Amino acid sequence: MGLGLRNFTERNNNGQPVLDTENGEELKHMQHGVDLVLANVPPISSGILYITTKQVIWLNDVDNTKGYAVNFLSISLHDISRDPDAYPHPCLYTQIDTNAEEDGSENSDSKSIDIQDLSKITEMRFIPFYPSQLDTLFQVFCECAELNPEPNDGEEHDWVFSADQMEGEEEEGYISHNPVNSLGLSNGHHDLARTVLELHINDQRFEDAEEMEHDEDGTHN
């Protein structure tokens, strides 16, 4: 599955989308009577929305050659929109990460955008026939999005070093170029990491002061 919105035409004998069941893809929800809006062009009526554990698929009711899909890893935001100033109809609004380079020349809000170039589509709306269905769609979106977390480097980072680890670095004469990051700021504990670092530095200063005082006492004796 590529990044961004793409055409989808793979249907089985029942007219439903062909899923990647070999890799564990499952259908979680199906909703009839859903219009699709790409960017801000007029809605495409009407179709069936399929939400799977991997992607979101919309298939046209009439034209079997017309369908679109986007995987959850490409959806950067989704929310319910009921504000008529934002869009005339209640809908499920989504933002899409695309393969297109961000050169500032294209805007998904432009009414003149060519929807044939799906790499430029960064906004998509689903308009169910009954607005009361939006809450269910949103909940399923949330559940499936949680099944597709953003990939990381596979490394786990502890945000606190043990005393032995910190002393080992000092004995080797090594000081991190970014000591705060060595405490693991990837999880957002910025203030806590800074506090731990400052306490460690203050402890060092306190020990140095005690040693100097002890040396001076020995000199006077």
C-alpha positions as CSV (number, residue, x, y, z in Angstrom):
1,M,0.0,0.0,0.0
2,G,1.5,3.3,-1.1
3,L,1.4,6.6,0.6
4,G,-1.6,8.9,-0.2
5,L,-4.9,8.4,-1.9
6,R,-5.1,5.9,-4.8
7,N,-7.5,4.4,-7.2
8,F,-9.1,1.1,-6.1
9,T,-11.0,-1.2,-8.4
10,E,-10.4,-4.7,-7.0
11,R,-13.8,-6.2,-6.3
12,N,-14.8,-9.8,-5.6
13,N,-17.9,-11.5,-7.1
14,N,-20.1,-9.8,-4.5
15,G,-18.9,-6.4,-5.5
16,Q,-17.0,-5.9,-2.3
17,P,-13.3,-4.9,-2.2
18,V,-10.7,-7.6,-2.3
19,L,-8.8,-7.4,1.0
20,D,-5.3,-8.5,1.9
21,T,-6.5,-11.3,4.1
22,E,-3.2,-13.2,3.9
23,N,-1.6,-10.4,5.9
24,G,-4.4,-10.2,8.4
25,E,-6.6,-7.4,6.9
26,E,-10.2,-7.6,8.1
27,L,-13.3,-5.7,7.3
28,K,-14.4,-3.7,10.5
29,H,-17.4,-1.7,9.1
30,M,-19.4,-1.2,6.0
31,Q,-21.7,1.9,5.4
32,H,-24.0,2.3,2.5
33,G,-25.2,5.6,1.1
34,V,-22.0,7.6,1.6
35,D,-21.0,10.5,-0.7
36,L,-17.3,11.2,-1.2
37,V,-15.7,14.6,-1.5
38,L,-12.1,14.9,-2.8
39,A,-10.6,18.3,-2.0
40,N,-13.4,20.8,-2.5
41,V,-14.8,19.5,-5.8
42,P,-18.5,18.5,-5.9
43,P,-19.4,15.3,-4.0
44,I,-19.3,12.0,-5.8
45,S,-22.6,10.1,-5.3
46,S,-23.1,7.6,-4.0
47,G,-21.1,4.7,-2.7
48,I,-20.3,2.3,0.0
49,L,-17.6,3.0,2.6
50,Y,-15.5,0.1,3.8
51,I,-13.3,0.5,6.9
52,T,-10.8,-2.3,7.4
53,T,-8.0,-2.9,9.8
54,K,-5.5,-1.5,7.3
55,Q,-7.3,1.1,5.1
56,V,-10.4,3.1,4.1
57,I,-12.1,2.1,0.8
58,W,-14.9,3.9,-1.0
59,L,-16.6,2.2,-4.0
60,N,-19.1,3.8,-6.2
61,D,-22.6,2.1,-6.3
62,V,-23.1,2.5,-10.1
63,D,-19.7,2.6,-11.7
64,N,-17.7,-0.5,-10.8
65,T,-14.5,1.0,-12.2
66,K,-14.7,4.0,-9.8
67,G,-13.2,3.6,-6.3
68,Y,-10.6,5.1,-4.0
69,A,-8.6,3.9,-1.0
70,V,-6.2,5.3,1.5
71,N,-4.3,3.4,4.2
72,F,-4.5,4.5,7.8
73,L,-0.8,5.3,7.9
74,S,-1.5,8.0,5.3
75,I,-4.3,9.6,7.3
76,S,-2.8,12.3,9.5
77,L,-6.1,13.6,11.0
78,H,-9.8,12.6,11.1
79,D,-12.7,14.3,12.8
80,I,-16.4,14.9,12.6
81,S,-17.4,18.3,11.0
82,R,-20.8,19.7,11.7
83,D,-19.9,23.4,11.2
84,P,-21.8,24.7,8.1
85,D,-19.1,27.4,7.7
86,A,-16.5,24.7,7.2
87,Y,-18.6,22.5,4.9
88,P,-22.4,22.7,4.1
89,H,-23.1,19.1,5.1
90,P,-22.1,17.1,8.3
91,C,-19.3,14.8,7.3
92,L,-16.3,12.9,8.5
93,Y,-13.2,15.0,7.5
94,T,-9.8,13.5,6.9
95,Q,-6.4,14.9,6.1
96,I,-4.0,12.8,3.9
97,D,-0.3,12.7,3.7
98,T,0.8,12.4,0.0
99,N,3.7,11.5,-2.1
100,A,3.8,15.0,-3.6
101,E,6.6,17.3,-2.7
102,E,5.5,20.3,-0.7
103,D,6.4,23.2,-3.1
104,G,3.5,25.4,-2.1
105,S,2.2,25.5,-5.7
106,E,-0.8,23.2,-5.0
107,N,-3.6,23.6,-2.6
108,S,-6.2,20.9,-1.9
109,D,-8.8,23.7,-1.2
110,S,-8.6,24.9,-4.8
111,K,-11.8,24.1,-6.7
112,S,-9.8,23.9,-9.9
113,I,-7.7,20.9,-8.6
114,D,-7.5,17.9,-11.0
115,I,-8.8,15.0,-8.9
116,Q,-7.3,12.7,-11.5
117,D,-3.9,13.6,-9.9
118,L,-4.5,11.8,-6.6
119,S,-1.1,12.7,-5.3
120,K,-2.4,16.3,-4.8
121,I,-5.4,15.3,-2.8
122,T,-4.8,16.1,0.9
123,E,-8.4,16.4,2.1
124,M,-11.2,14.0,1.9
125,R,-14.8,14.0,3.3
126,F,-17.3,11.2,3.8
127,I,-21.0,12.3,3.9
128,P,-23.3,9.6,5.1
129,F,-27.0,9.8,4.2
130,Y,-27.9,10.0,7.9
131,P,-25.7,12.4,9.9
132,S,-26.4,10.3,13.0
133,Q,-24.1,7.7,11.5
134,L,-21.1,10.0,11.9
135,D,-20.4,9.0,15.5
136,T,-20.2,5.3,14.6
137,L,-17.9,6.0,11.6
138,F,-15.6,8.2,13.8
139,Q,-15.4,5.5,16.5
140,V,-14.4,2.8,14.0
141,F,-11.9,5.2,12.4
142,C,-10.3,5.7,15.8
143,E,-10.1,2.0,16.6
144,C,-8.5,1.1,13.3
145,A,-6.1,4.0,13.4
146,E,-4.8,2.7,16.7
147,L,-4.1,-0.6,15.0
148,N,-1.7,1.2,12.6
149,P,0.8,3.2,14.7
150,E,3.5,5.2,12.9
151,P,6.6,3.0,12.4
152,N,9.7,3.8,14.5
153,D,13.3,2.8,14.3
154,G,12.6,-0.3,16.4
155,E,14.7,0.9,19.3
156,E,13.5,1.3,22.8
157,H,14.9,4.1,24.9
158,D,14.9,4.4,28.7
159,W,14.3,7.9,29.8
160,V,16.3,7.5,33.1
161,F,19.9,6.2,33.4
162,S,20.9,4.3,36.4
163,A,23.5,5.7,38.8
164,D,26.0,3.0,37.6
165,Q,25.5,4.0,34.0
166,M,26.0,7.7,34.7
167,E,29.1,7.0,36.9
168,G,30.5,4.8,34.2
169,E,30.4,7.7,31.7
170,E,32.1,10.0,34.2
171,E,34.9,7.5,34.8
172,E,35.6,7.2,31.1
173,G,35.7,11.0,30.9
174,Y,32.8,11.0,28.4
175,I,30.1,13.7,28.5
176,S,27.2,13.5,26.0
177,H,27.0,16.3,23.5
178,N,23.3,16.4,24.4
179,P,23.0,15.1,27.9
180,V,19.3,15.9,28.2
181,N,18.5,13.8,25.2
182,S,20.5,10.9,26.7
183,L,17.8,10.8,29.3
184,G,15.2,10.1,26.6
185,L,13.1,13.0,25.6
186,S,11.4,11.1,22.8
187,N,8.6,10.3,25.2
188,G,8.0,14.0,26.1
189,H,9.5,14.1,29.7
190,H,11.4,17.3,28.9
191,D,11.0,19.0,32.3
192,L,11.6,15.8,34.3
193,A,14.7,14.9,32.3
194,R,16.1,18.4,32.9
195,T,15.4,18.2,36.6
196,V,17.2,14.8,36.9
197,L,20.2,16.3,35.0
198,E,20.3,19.4,37.2
199,L,20.1,17.3,40.4
200,H,23.0,15.2,39.1
201,I,25.1,18.3,38.4
202,N,24.3,19.8,41.8
203,D,25.3,16.6,43.5
204,Q,28.6,16.7,41.7
205,R,29.2,20.3,42.9
206,F,28.2,19.4,46.5
207,E,30.7,16.5,46.5
208,D,33.5,18.8,45.0
209,A,32.8,21.4,47.7
210,E,33.1,18.7,50.5
211,E,36.4,17.5,49.1
212,M,37.8,21.1,48.9
213,E,36.7,21.7,52.5
214,H,38.3,18.5,53.7
215,D,41.6,19.3,52.0
216,E,41.7,22.8,53.5
217,D,41.1,21.3,57.0
218,G,43.9,18.9,56.5
219,T,46.2,21.8,55.4
220,H,45.5,23.8,58.6
221,N,46.3,20.8,60.7
